[in-house]
Amino acid sequence: MFSDVEIKIKRKNKILFSRDSQCLQELIKLIQLQNHRALIMWALDCSKRCLEQFEAKYPYEKRPGICLVLCEAWARGKIKMSAAKRAILDSHAAAKEINDEAYGALCHAIGHAGATVHVETHAIGLPMYELTAIVLKCGKENYSKLVRDKIDYYYDRLLYWQEETDKLKLEWADFLLDDTKPNKEKLLSEKQKLKE
């Protein structure tokens, strides 16, 4: 289940999970079935735990938290994309500036969660980076149960948001109300299969 992760650990890759990671395949299939709004709710919800961990160690670094606030405002149609995009890029910049690989990965996870408002393909970035942070914090001998538990958590939360998002009658930016557009993560997967 984690053979690709083990290879990346040995190679000292900065990100230890990808769309090809065996352990993420069921989650990716579920992501591909979602409308954009459900993925946004899921990503913003799950990223709150990343933010709590990050702020516990770096309480004065506010850029990841600002990213989530502004991206939610963007999703609700309260601000324009440019302000949210700047906040997303700032969260990624914080990751590089803190010089802490595990907590930097959390900043990247938060940035991808926020960028899910832009396009569904960013949603998988949240688990790819947060799971990397778990491995970096726990060490290569102790991560497998925590990673499996976290993947189960993602899956369960996505099932929840699949059912609940539209029941909440939240305000959404106009571009997120068009359900005729295909899920971009699904389109990406289909395109990859054609190349094979």
Contact map, one row per residue, 1 for C-alpha under 8 A:
1111000000000000000001100000000000000000000000000000000000000000000000000000000000000000000000000000000000000000000000000000000000000000000000000000000000000000000000000000000000000000000000000000
1111110000000000000011100000000000000000000000000000000000000000000000000000000000000000000000000000000000000000000000000000000000000000000000010000000000000000000000000000000000000000000000000000
1111111000000000000000000000000000000000000000000000000000000000000000000000000000000000000000000000000000000000000000000000000000000000000000000000000000000000000000000000000000000000000000000000
1111111100000000100011000000000000000000000000000000000000000000000000000000000000000000000000000000000000000000000000000000000000000000000000000000000000000000000000000000000000000000000000000000
0111111110000001100010000000000000000000000000000000000000000000000000000000000000000000000000000000000000000000000000000000000000000000000000000000000000000000000000000000000000000000000000000000
0111111111000000000000000000000000000000000000000000000000000000000000000000000000000000000000000000000000000000000000000000000000000000000100000000000000000000000000000000000000000000000000000000
0011111111100000000000000000000000000000000000000000000000000000000000000000000000000000000000000000000000000000000000000000000000000000000000000000000000000000000000000000000000000000000000000000
0001111111111011000000000000000000000000000000000000000000000000000000000000000000000000000000000000000000000000000000000000000000000000000000000000000000000000000000000000000000000000000000000000
0000111111111001000000000000000000000000000000000000000000000000000000000000000000000000000000000000000000000000000000000000000000000000000100000000000000000000000000000000000000000000000000000000
0000011111111000000000000000000000000000000000000000000000000000000000000000000000000000000000000000000000000000000000000000000000000000000000000000000000000000000000000000000000000000000000000000
0000001111111000000000000000000000000000000000000000000000000000000000000000000000000000000000000000000000000000000000000000000000000000000000000000000000000000000000000000000000000000000000000000
0000000111111100000000000000000000000000000000000000000000000000000000000000000000000000000000000000000000000000000000000000000000000000000000000000000000000000000000000000000000000000000000000000
0000000111111111000000000000000000000000000000000000000000000000000000000000000000000000000000000000000000000000000000000000000000000000000000000000000000000000000000000000000000000000000000000000
0000000000011111000000000000000000000000000000000000000000000000000000000000000000000000000000000000100000000000000000000000000000000000000000000000000000000000000000000000000000000000000000000000
0000000100001111110000000000000000000000000000000000000000000000000000000000000000000000000000000000000010000000000000000000000110010000000000000000000000000000000000000000000000000000000000000000
0000100110001111110000000000000000000000000000000000000000000000000000000000000000000000000000000000000000000000000000000000000110110000000000000000000000000000000000000000000000000000000000000000
0001100000000011111110000000000000000000000000000000000000000000000000000000000000000000000000000000000000000000000000000000000110110000000000000000000000000000000000000000000000000000000000000000
0000000000000011111110000000000000000000000000000000000000000000000000000000000000000000000000000000000000000000000000000000000100000000000000000000000000000000000000000000000000000000000000000000
0000000000000000111110011001000000000000000000000000000000000000000000000000000000000000000000000000000000000000000000000001000000000000000000000000000000000000000000000000000000000000000000000000
0000000000000000111111011000000000000000000000000000000000000000000000000000000000000000000000000000000000000000000000000000000000000000000000000000000000000000000000000000000000000000000000000000
0101100000000000111111111000000000000000000000000000000000000000000000000000000000000000000000000000000000000000000000000000000000000000000000000000000000000000000000000000000000000000000000000000
1101000000000000000111111000000000000000000000000000000000000000000000000000000000000000000000000000000000000000000000000000000000000000000000000000000000000000000000000000000000000000000000000000
1100000000000000000011111100000000000000000000000000000000000000000000000000000000000000000000000000000000000000000000000000000000000000000000000001001000000000000000000000000000000000000000000000
0000000000000000001111111111000000000000000000000000000000000000000000000000000000000000000000000000000000000000000000000000000000000000000000000000001000000000000000000000000000000000000000000000
0000000000000000001111111111100000000000000000000000000000000000000000000000000000000000000000000000000000000000000000000000000000000000000000000000000000000000000000000000000000000000000000000000
0000000000000000000000111111110000000000000000000000000000000000000000000000000000000000000000000000000000000000000000000000000000000000000000000000000000000000000000000000000000000000000000000000
0000000000000000000000011111111000000000000000000000000000000000000000000000000000000000000000000000000000000000000000000000000000000000000000000000001001100000000000000000000000000000000000000000
0000000000000000001000011111111100000000000000000000000000000000000000000000000000000000000000000000000000000000000000000001000000000000000000000000000000000000000000000000000000000000000000000000
0000000000000000000000001111111110000000000000000000000000000000000000000000000000000000000000000000000000000000000000000000000000000000000000000000000000000000000000000000000000000000000000000000
0000000000000000000000000111111111000000000000000000000000000000000000000000000000000000000000000000000000000000000000000000000000000000000000000000000000100100000000000000000000000000000000000000
0000000000000000000000000011111111000010000000000000000000000000000000000000000000000000000000000000000000000000000000000010000000000000000000000000000000000100000000000000000000000000100000000000
0000000000000000000000000001111111000000000000000000000000000000000000000000000000000000000000000000000000000000000000000000000000000000000000000000000000000000000000000000000000000011110000000000
0000000000000000000000000000111111100000000000000000000000000000000000000000000000000000000000000000000000000000000000000000000000000000000000000000000000000000000000000000000000000010010000000000
0000000000000000000000000000011111110110000000000000000000000000000000000000000000000000000000000000000000000000000000000000000000000000000000000000000000000000010000000000000000000010000000000000
0000000000000000000000000000000011111110000000000000000000000000000000000000000000000000000000000000000000000000000000000000000000000000000000000000000000000000000000000000000000100010000000000000
0000000000000000000000000000000001111111000000000000000000000000000000000000000000000000000000000000000000000000000010110000000000000000000000000000000000000000000000000000000100000010000000000000
0000000000000000000000000000000000111111100000000000000000000000000000000000000000000000000000000000000000000000000000000000000000000000000000000000000000000000000011000000000100000000000000000000
0000000000000000000000000000000001111111110000000000000000000000000000000000000000000000000000000000000000000000000000000000000000000000000000000000000000000100110011000000000000000000000000000000
0000000000000000000000000000001001111111111000000000000000000000000000000000000000000000000000000000000000000000000100010010000000000000000000000000000000000100100000000000000000000000000000000000
0000000000000000000000000000000000011111111100000000000000000000000000000010000000000000000000000000000000000000110110010010000000000000000000000000000000000000000000000000000000000000000000000000
0000000000000000000000000000000000001111111110000000000000000000000000000000000000000000000000000000000000000000000000000000000000000000000000000000000000000000100010000000000000000000000000000000
0000000000000000000000000000000000000111111111000000000000000000000000000000000000000000000000000000000000000000000000000000000000000000000000000000000000001100100000000000000000000000000000000000
0000000000000000000000000000000000000011111111100000000000000000000000000000000000000000000000000000000000000000110100000010010000000000000000000000000000000000000000000000000000000000000000000000
0000000000000000000000000000000000000001111111110000000000000000000100010000000000000000000000000000000000000000110000000000000000000000000000000000000000000000000000000000000000000000000000000000
0000000000000000000000000000000000000000111111111000000000000000000000000000000000000000000000000000000000000000000000000000000000000000000000000000000000000000000000000000000000000000000000000000
0000000000000000000000000000000000000000011111111100000000000000000000000000000000000000000000000000000000000000000000000000000000000000000000000000000001001000000000000000000000000000000000000000
0000000000000000000000000000000000000000001111111110000000000000000000000000000000000000000000000000000000001100100000000000010000000000000000000000000000000000000000000000000000000000000000000000
0000000000000000000000000000000000000000000111111111000000000000000000000000000000000000000000000000000000000000000000000000000000000000000000000000000000000000000000000000000000000000000000000000
0000000000000000000000000000000000000000000011111111100000000000000000000000000000000000000000000000000000000000000000000000000000000000000000000000000000000000000000000000000000000000000000000000
0000000000000000000000000000000000000000000001111111110000000000000000000000000000000000000000000000000001101100000000000000000001000000000000000000000000000000000000000000000000000000000000000000
0000000000000000000000000000000000000000000000111111111000000001100000000000000000000000000000000000000001100100000000000000000000000000000000000000000000000000000000000000000000000000000000000000
0000000000000000000000000000000000000000000000011111111100000000000000000000000000000000000000000000000000000000000000000000000000000000000000000000000000000000000000000000000000000000000000000000
0000000000000000000000000000000000000000000000001111111110000000000000000000000000000000000000000000000000000000000000000000000000000000000000000000000000000000000000000000000000000000000000000000
0000000000000000000000000000000000000000000000000111111111100000000000000000000000000000000000000000001001100000000000000000000000000000000000000000000000000000000000000000000000000000000000000000
0000000000000000000000000000000000000000000000000011111111111100000000000000000000000000000000000000000000000000000000000000000000000000000000000000000000000000000000000000000000000000000000000000
0000000000000000000000000000000000000000000000000001111111100000000000000000000000000000000000000000000000000000000000000000000000000000000000000000000000000000000000000000000000000000000000000000
0000000000000000000000000000000000000000000000000000111111100000000000000000000000000000000000000000000000000000000000000000000000000000000000000000000000000000000000000000000000000000000000000000
0000000000000000000000000000000000000000000000000000011111111000000000000000000000000000000000000000000000000000000000000000000000000000000000000000000000000000000000000000000000000000000000000000
0000000000000000000000000000000000000000000000000000011111111100000000000000000000000000000000000000000000000000000000000000000000000000000000000000000000000000000000000000000000000000000000000000
0000000000000000000000000000000000000000000000000000001001111100000000000000000000000000000000000000000000000000000000000000000000000000000000000000000000000000000000000000000000000000000000000000
0000000000000000000000000000000000000000000000000000001001111111000000000000000000000000000001000000000000000000000000000000000000000000000000000000000000000000000000000000000000000000000000000000
0000000000000000000000000000000000000000000000000000001000111111110000000000000000000000000000000000000000000000000000000000000000000000000000000000000000000000000000000000000000000000000000000000
0000000000000000000000000000000000000000000000000000000000001111111000000000000000000010011001000000000000000000000000000000000000000000000000000000000000000000000000000000000000000000000000000000
0000000000000000000000000000000000000000000000000010000000001111111100000000000000000011011001000000000000100110000000000000000000000000000000000000000000000000000000000000000000000000000000000000
0000000000000000000000000000000000000000000000000010000000000111111110000000000000000000000000000000000000000000000000000000000000000000000000000000000000000000000000000000000000000000000000000000
0000000000000000000000000000000000000000000000000000000000000111111111000000000000000010000000000000000000000000000000000000000000000000000000000000000000000000000000000000000000000000000000000000
0000000000000000000000000000000000000000000000000000000000000011111111100000000000010011011000000000000000000110010000000000000000000000000000000000000000000000000000000000000000000000000000000000
0000000000000000000000000000000000000000000100000000000000000001111111110000000000000000000000000000000000000110110000000000000000000000000000000000000000000000000000000000000000000000000000000000
0000000000000000000000000000000000000000000000000000000000000000111111111000000000000000000000000000000000000000000000000000000000000000000000000000000000000000000000000000000000000000000000000000
0000000000000000000000000000000000000000000000000000000000000000011111111100001000110010000000000000000000000000000000000000000000000000000000000000000000000000000000000000000000000000000000000000
0000000000000000000000000000000000000000000000000000000000000000001111111110000000010011000000000000000000000000011010000000000000000000000000000000000000000000000000000000000000000000000000000000
0000000000000000000000000000000000000000000100000000000000000000000111111111000000000000000000000000000000000000010010000000000000000000000000000000000000000000000000000000000000000000000000000000
0000000000000000000000000000000000000000000000000000000000000000000011111111111000000000000000000000000000000000000000000000000000000000000000000000000000000000000000000000000000000000000000000000
0000000000000000000000000000000000000000000000000000000000000000000001111111111110010000000000000000000000000000000010000000000000000000000000000000000000000000000000000000100000000000000000000000
0000000000000000000000000000000000000001000000000000000000000000000000111111110000000000000000000000000000000000000010000000000000000000000000000000000000000000000000000001100100000000000000000000
0000000000000000000000000000000000000000000000000000000000000000000000011111111000000000000000000000000000000000000000000000000000000000000000000000000000000000000000000111100000000000000000000000
0000000000000000000000000000000000000000000000000000000000000000000000001111111100000000000000000000000000000000000000000000000000000000000000000000000000000000000000000011110000000000000000000000
0000000000000000000000000000000000000000000000000000000000000000000000001111111100000000000000000000000000000000000000000000000000000000000000000000000000000000000000000000100000000000000000000000
0000000000000000000000000000000000000000000000000000000000000000000001001101111110110000000000000000000000000000000000000000000000000000000000000000000000000000000000000000000000000000000000000000
0000000000000000000000000000000000000000000000000000000000000000000000000100111111110000000000000000000000000000000000000000000000000000000000000000000000000000000000000000000000000000000000000000
0000000000000000000000000000000000000000000000000000000000000000000000000100001111111000000000000000000000000000000000000000000000000000000000000000000000000000000000000000000000000000000000000000
0000000000000000000000000000000000000000000000000000000000000000000000000000000111111100000000000000000000000000000000000000000000000000000000000000000000000000000000000000000000000000000000000000
0000000000000000000000000000000000000000000000000000000000000000000001000000001111111110000000000000000000000000000000000000000000000000000000000000000000000000000000000000000000000000000000000000
0000000000000000000000000000000000000000000000000000000000000000001001100100001111111111000000000000000000000000000000000000000000000000000000000000000000000000000000000000000000000000000000000000
0000000000000000000000000000000000000000000000000000000000000000000000000000000011111111100000000000000000000000001000000000000000000000000000000000000000000000000000000000000000000000000000000000
0000000000000000000000000000000000000000000000000000000000000000000000000000000001111111110000000000000000000000000000000000000000000000000000000000000000000000000000000000000000000000000000000000
0000000000000000000000000000000000000000000000000000000000000011011001100000000000111111111000000000000000000000000000000000000000000000000000000000000000000000000000000000000000000000000000000000
0000000000000000000000000000000000000000000000000000000000000001001000100000000000011111111100000000000000000011011000000000000000000000000000000000000000000000000000000000000000000000000000000000
0000000000000000000000000000000000000000000000000000000000000000000000000000000000001111111110000000000000000010000000000000000000000000000000000000000000000000000000000000000000000000000000000000
0000000000000000000000000000000000000000000000000000000000000011001000000000000000000111111111000000000000000000000000000000000000000000000000000000000000000000000000000000000000000000000000000000
0000000000000000000000000000000000000000000000000000000000000011001000000000000000000011111111100000000000110110000000000000000000000000000000000000000000000000000000000000000000000000000000000000
0000000000000000000000000000000000000000000000000000000000000000000000000000000000000001111111110000000000110010000000000000000000000000000000000000000000000000000000000000000000000000000000000000
0000000000000000000000000000000000000000000000000000000000000000000000000000000000000000111111111000000000000000000000000000000000000000000000000000000000000000000000000000000000000000000000000000
0000000000000000000000000000000000000000000000000000000000001011000000000000000000000000011111111100000100100000000000000000000000000000000000000000000000000000000000000000000000000000000000000000
0000000000000000000000000000000000000000000000000000000000000000000000000000000000000000001111111111101111110000000000000000000000000000000000000000000000000000000000000000000000000000000000000000
0000000000000000000000000000000000000000000000000000000000000000000000000000000000000000000111111110000100000000000000000000000000000000000000000000000000000000000000000000000000000000000000000000
0000000000000000000000000000000000000000000000000000000000000000000000000000000000000000000011111110000000000000000000000000000000000000000000000000000000000000000000000000000000000000000000000000
0000000000000000000000000000000000000000000000000000000000000000000000000000000000000000000001111111000100000000000000000000000000000000000000000000000000000000000000000000000000000000000000000000
0000000000000000000000000000000000000000000000000000000000000000000000000000000000000000000000111111100100000000000000000000000000000000000000000000000000000000000000000000000000000000000000000000
0000000000000000000000000000000000000000000000000000000000000000000000000000000000000000000000100111111100000000000000000000000000000000000000000000000000000000000000000000000000000000000000000000
0000000000000100000000000000000000000000000000000000000000000000000000000000000000000000000000100011111110000000000000000000000000001001000000000000000000000000000000000000000000000000000000000000
0000000000000000000000000000000000000000000000000000000000000000000000000000000000000000000000000001111111000000000000000000000000011101100000000000000000000000000000000000000000000000000000000000
0000000000000000000000000000000000000000000000000000010000000000000000000000000000000000000000100001111111100000000000000000000000001000000000000000000000000000000000000000000000000000000000000000
0000000000000000000000000000000000000000000000000000000000000000000000000000000000000000000001110111111111110000000000000000000000000000000000000000000000000000000000000000000000000000000000000000
0000000000000010000000000000000000000000000000000000000000000000000000000000000000000000000000100000111111111000000000000000000011011000000000000000000000000000000000000000000000000000000000000000
0000000000000000000000000000000000000000000000000110010000000000000000000000000000000000000000100000011111111100000000000000000011001000000000000000000000000000000000000000000000000000000000000000
0000000000000000000000000000000000000000000000000110010000000001000000000000000000000000001101100000001111111110000000000000000000000000000000000000000000000000000000000000000000000000000000000000
0000000000000000000000000000000000000000000000000000000000000000000000000000000000000000001100100000000111111111000000000000110010000000000000000000000000000000000000000000000000000000000000000000
0000000000000000000000000000000000000000000000100100000000000000000000000000000000000000000000000000000011111111100000000000111111000000000000000000000000000000000000000000000000000000000000000000
0000000000000000000000000000000000000000000000100110000000000001001100000000000000000000001000000000000001111111110000000000010000000000000000000000000000000000000000000000000000000000000000000000
0000000000000000000000000000000000000000000000000000000000000001001100000000000000000001101100000000000000111111111000000000010000000000000000000000000000000000000000000000000000000000000000000000
0000000000000000000000000000000000000000000000000000000000000000000000000000000000000001000000000000000000011111111100000111110000000000000000000000000000000000000000000000000000000000000000000000
0000000000000000000000000000000000000001001100100000000000000000000100000000000000000000000000000000000000001111111110000110110000000000000000000000000000000000000000000000000000000000000000000000
0000000000000000000000000000000000000001001100000000000000000000001100110000000000000001000000000000000000000111111110000000000000000000000000000000000000000000000000000000000000000000000000000000
0000000000000000000000000000000000000000000000000000000000000000000000100000000000001001000000000000000000000011111111100110000000000000000000000000000000000000000000000000000000000000000000000000
0000000000000000000000000000000000000011001000000000000000000000000000000000000000000000000000000000000000000001111111111110000000000000000000000000000000000000000000000000000000000000000000000000
0000000000000000000000000000000000010001000000000000000000000000000000110110000000000000000000000000000000000000111111110000000000000000000000000000000000000000000000000000000000000000000000000000
0000000000000000000000000000000000000000000000000000000000000000000000000000000000000000000000000000000000000000001111110000000000000000000000000000000000000000000000000000000000000000000000000000
0000000000000000000000000000000000010000000000000000000000000000000000000000000000000000000000000000000000000000001111111110000000000000000000000000000000000000000000000000000000000001000000000000
0000000000000000000000000000000000010011000000000000000000000000000000000000000000000000000000000000000000000000000111111110000000000000000000000000000000000000000000000000000000000011100000000000
0000000000000000000000000000000000000000000000000000000000000000000000000000000000000000000000000000000000000000000100111111100000000000000000000000000000000000000000000000000000000001100100000000
0000000000000000000000000000000000000000000000000000000000000000000000000000000000000000000000000000000000000001101100111111110000000000000000000000000000000000000000000000000000000000000000000000
0000000000000000000000000000001000000011001000000000000000000000000000000000000000000000000000000000000000000001101100111111111000000000000000000000000000000000000000000000000000000000000000000000
0000000000000000001000000001000000000000000000000000000000000000000000000000000000000000000000000000000000000001000000001111111100000000000000000000000000000000000000000000000000000000000000000000
0000000000000000000000000000000000000000000000000000000000000000000000000000000000000000000000000000000000011001100000001111111110000000000000000000000000000000000000000000000000000000000000000000
0000000000000000000000000000000000000000001000100000000000000000000000000000000000000000000000000000000000011111100000000111111111000000000000000000000000000000000000000000000000000000000000000000
0000000000000000000000000000000000000000000000000000000000000000000000000000000000000000000000000000000000001000000000000011111111100000000000000000001001000000000000000000000000000000000000000000
0000000000000011110000000000000000000000000000000000000000000000000000000000000000000000000000000000000000001000000000000001111111110000000000000000000000000000000000000000000000000000000000000000
0000000000000011100000000000000000000000000000000000000000000000000000000000000000000000000000000000000011011000000000000000111111111000000000000000000000000000000000000000000000000000000000000000
0000000000000000000000000000000000000000000000000100000000000000000000000000000000000000000000000000000011001000000000000000011111111100000000000000000000000000000000000000000000000000000000000000
0000000000000001100000000000000000000000000000000000000000000000000000000000000000000000000000000000000000000000000000000000001111111110000000000010010000000000000000000000000000000000000000000000
0000000000000011100000000000000000000000000000000000000000000000000000000000000000000000000000000000010010000000000000000000000111111111000000000000000000000000000000000000000000000000000000000000
0000000000000000000000000000000000000000000000000000000000000000000000000000000000000000000000000000111011000000000000000000000011111111100000000000000000000000000000000000000000000000000000000000
0000000000000000000000000000000000000000000000000000000000000000000000000000000000000000000000000000010000000000000000000000000001111111110000100110000000000000000000000000000000000000000000000000
0000000000000000000000000000000000000000000000000000000000000000000000000000000000000000000000000000000000000000000000000000000000111111111101100010000000000000000000000000000000000000000000000000
0000000000000000000000000000000000000000000000000000000000000000000000000000000000000000000000000000110000000000000000000000000000011111111100000000000000000000000000000000000000000000000000000000
0000000000000000000000000000000000000000000000000000000000000000000000000000000000000000000000000000010000000000000000000000000000001111111000000000000000000000000000000000000000000000000000000000
0000000000000000000000000000000000000000000000000000000000000000000000000000000000000000000000000000000000000000000000000000000000000111111111100000000000000000000000000000000000000000000000000000
0000000000000000000000000000000000000000000000000000000000000000000000000000000000000000000000000000000000000000000000000000000000000011111111100000000000000000000000000000000000000000000000000000
0000010010000000000000000000000000000000000000000000000000000000000000000000000000000000000000000000000000000000000000000000000000000011011111100000000000000000000000000000000000000000000000000000
0000000000000000000000000000000000000000000000000000000000000000000000000000000000000000000000000000000000000000000000000000000000000000011111110000000000000000000000000000000000000000000000000000
0000000000000000000000000000000000000000000000000000000000000000000000000000000000000000000000000000000000000000000000000000000000000010011111111100000000000000000000000000000000000000000000000000
0000000000000000000000000000000000000000000000000000000000000000000000000000000000000000000000000000000000000000000000000000000000000110011111111110000000000000000000000000000000000000000000000000
0100000000000000000000000000000000000000000000000000000000000000000000000000000000000000000000000000000000000000000000000000000000000000000011111111000000000000000000000000000000000000000000000000
0000000000000000000000000000000000000000000000000000000000000000000000000000000000000000000000000000000000000000000000000000000000000000000001111111100000000000000000000000000000000000000000000000
0000000000000000000000000000000000000000000000000000000000000000000000000000000000000000000000000000000000000000000000000000000000000100000001111111110000000000000000000000000000000000000000000000
0000000000000000000000000000000000000000000000000000000000000000000000000000000000000000000000000000000000000000000000000000000000100110000000111111111000000000000000000000000000000000000000000000
0000000000000000000000100000000000000000000000000000000000000000000000000000000000000000000000000000000000000000000000000000000000000000000000011111111100000000000000000000000000000000000000000000
0000000000000000000000000000000000000000000000000000000000000000000000000000000000000000000000000000000000000000000000000000000000000000000000001111111110000000000000000000000000000000000000000000
0000000000000000000000000000000000000000000000000000000000000000000000000000000000000000000000000000000000000000000000000000000000100000000000000111111111000000000000000000000000000000000000000000
0000000000000000000000110010000000000000000000000000000000000000000000000000000000000000000000000000000000000000000000000000001000000000000000000011111111100000000000000000000000000000000000000000
0000000000000000000000000000000000000000000000000000000000000000000000000000000000000000000000000000000000000000000000000000000000000000000000000001111111110000000000000000000000000000000000000000
0000000000000000000000000000000000000000000000000000000000000000000000000000000000000000000000000000000000000000000000000000000000000000000000000000111111111000000000000000000000000000000000000000
0000000000000000000000000010000000000000000001000000000000000000000000000000000000000000000000000000000000000000000000000000001000000000000000000000011111111100000000000000000000000000000000000000
0000000000000000000000000010010000000000000000000000000000000000000000000000000000000000000000000000000000000000000000000000000000000000000000000000001111111110000000000000000000000000000000000000
0000000000000000000000000000000000000000000000000000000000000000000000000000000000000000000000000000000000000000000000000000000000000000000000000000000111111111000000000000000000000000000000000000
0000000000000000000000000000000000000000010001000000000000000000000000000000000000000000000000000000000000000000000000000000000000000000000000000000000011111111100000000000000000000000000000000000
0000000000000000000000000000011000000110010000000000000000000000000000000000000000000000000000000000000000000000000000000000000000000000000000000000000001111111110000000000000000000000000000000000
0000000000000000000000000000000000000000000000000000000000000000000000000000000000000000000000000000000000000000000000000000000000000000000000000000000000111111111000000000000000000000000000000000
0000000000000000000000000000000000000000000000000000000000000000000000000000000000000000000000000000000000000000000000000000000000000000000000000000000000011111111100000000000000000000000000000000
0000000000000000000000000000000000000110110000000000000000000000000000000000000000000000000000000000000000000000000000000000000000000000000000000000000000001111111110000000000000000000000000000000
0000000000000000000000000000000001000100000000000000000000000000000000000000000000000000000000000000000000000000000000000000000000000000000000000000000000000111111110000000000000000000000000000000
0000000000000000000000000000000000000000000000000000000000000000000000000000000000000000000000000000000000000000000000000000000000000000000000000000000000000011111111100000000000000000000000000000
0000000000000000000000000000000000000000000000000000000000000000000000000000000000000000000000000000000000000000000000000000000000000000000000000000000000000001111111110000000000000000000000000000
0000000000000000000000000000000000001100100000000000000000000000000000000000000000000000000000000000000000000000000000000000000000000000000000000000000000000000111111111000000000000000000000000000
0000000000000000000000000000000000001100000000000000000000000000000000000000000000000000000000000000000000000000000000000000000000000000000000000000000000000000001111111100000000000000000000000000
0000000000000000000000000000000000000000000000000000000000000000000000000000000000000000000000000000000000000000000000000000000000000000000000000000000000000000001111111000000000000000000000000000
0000000000000000000000000000000000000000000000000000000000000000000000000000000000000000000000000000000000000000000000000000000000000000000000000000000000000000000111111100000000000000000000000000
0000000000000000000000000000000000000000000000000000000000000000000000000000000000000000000000000000000000000000000000000000000000000000000000000000000000000000000011111110000000000000000000000000
0000000000000000000000000000000000000000000000000000000000000000000000000001000000000000000000000000000000000000000000000000000000000000000000000000000000000000000001011111000000000000000000000000
0000000000000000000000000000000000000000000000000000000000000000000000000001100000000000000000000000000000000000000000000000000000000000000000000000000000000000000000001111100000000000000000000000
0000000000000000000000000000000000000000000000000000000000000000000000000011100000000000000000000000000000000000000000000000000000000000000000000000000000000000000000000111110110000000000000000000
0000000000000000000000000000000000000000000000000000000000000000000000000111110000000000000000000000000000000000000000000000000000000000000000000000000000000000000000000011111110000000000000000000
0000000000000000000000000000000000000000000000000000000000000000000000000000100000000000000000000000000000000000000000000000000000000000000000000000000000000000000000000001111111000000000000000000
0000000000000000000000000000000000000000000000000000000000000000000000000000000000000000000000000000000000000000000000000000000000000000000000000000000000000000000000000000111111000000000000000000
0000000000000000000000000000000000011000000000000000000000000000000000000010000000000000000000000000000000000000000000000000000000000000000000000000000000000000000000000001111111100000000000000000
0000000000000000000000000000000000000000000000000000000000000000000000000000000000000000000000000000000000000000000000000000000000000000000000000000000000000000000000000001111111100000000000000000
0000000000000000000000000000000000000000000000000000000000000000000000000000000000000000000000000000000000000000000000000000000000000000000000000000000000000000000000000000011111111000000000000000
0000000000000000000000000000000000100000000000000000000000000000000000000000000000000000000000000000000000000000000000000000000000000000000000000000000000000000000000000000000111111100000000000000
0000000000000000000000000000000000000000000000000000000000000000000000000000000000000000000000000000000000000000000000000000000000000000000000000000000000000000000000000000000001111100000000000000
0000000000000000000000000000000000000000000000000000000000000000000000000000000000000000000000000000000000000000000000000000000000000000000000000000000000000000000000000000000001111110000000000000
0000000000000000000000000000000000000000000000000000000000000000000000000000000000000000000000000000000000000000000000000000000000000000000000000000000000000000000000000000000000111111011000000000
0000000000000000000000000000000111110000000000000000000000000000000000000000000000000000000000000000000000000000000000010000000000000000000000000000000000000000000000000000000000001111111000000000
0000000000000000000000000000000100000000000000000000000000000000000000000000000000000000000000000000000000000000000000111000000000000000000000000000000000000000000000000000000000000111111100000000
0000000000000000000000000000001100000000000000000000000000000000000000000000000000000000000000000000000000000000000000011000000000000000000000000000000000000000000000000000000000000011111110000000
0000000000000000000000000000000110000000000000000000000000000000000000000000000000000000000000000000000000000000000000000000000000000000000000000000000000000000000000000000000000000111111111000000
0000000000000000000000000000000000000000000000000000000000000000000000000000000000000000000000000000000000000000000000000000000000000000000000000000000000000000000000000000000000000111111111100000
0000000000000000000000000000000000000000000000000000000000000000000000000000000000000000000000000000000000000000000000001000000000000000000000000000000000000000000000000000000000000001111111110000
0000000000000000000000000000000000000000000000000000000000000000000000000000000000000000000000000000000000000000000000000000000000000000000000000000000000000000000000000000000000000000111111111000
0000000000000000000000000000000000000000000000000000000000000000000000000000000000000000000000000000000000000000000000000000000000000000000000000000000000000000000000000000000000000000011111111100
0000000000000000000000000000000000000000000000000000000000000000000000000000000000000000000000000000000000000000000000000000000000000000000000000000000000000000000000000000000000000000001111111110
0000000000000000000000000000000000000000000000000000000000000000000000000000000000000000000000000000000000000000000000000000000000000000000000000000000000000000000000000000000000000000000111111111
0000000000000000000000000000000000000000000000000000000000000000000000000000000000000000000000000000000000000000000000000000000000000000000000000000000000000000000000000000000000000000000011111111
0000000000000000000000000000000000000000000000000000000000000000000000000000000000000000000000000000000000000000000000000000000000000000000000000000000000000000000000000000000000000000000001111111
0000000000000000000000000000000000000000000000000000000000000000000000000000000000000000000000000000000000000000000000000000000000000000000000000000000000000000000000000000000000000000000000111111
0000000000000000000000000000000000000000000000000000000000000000000000000000000000000000000000000000000000000000000000000000000000000000000000000000000000000000000000000000000000000000000000011111
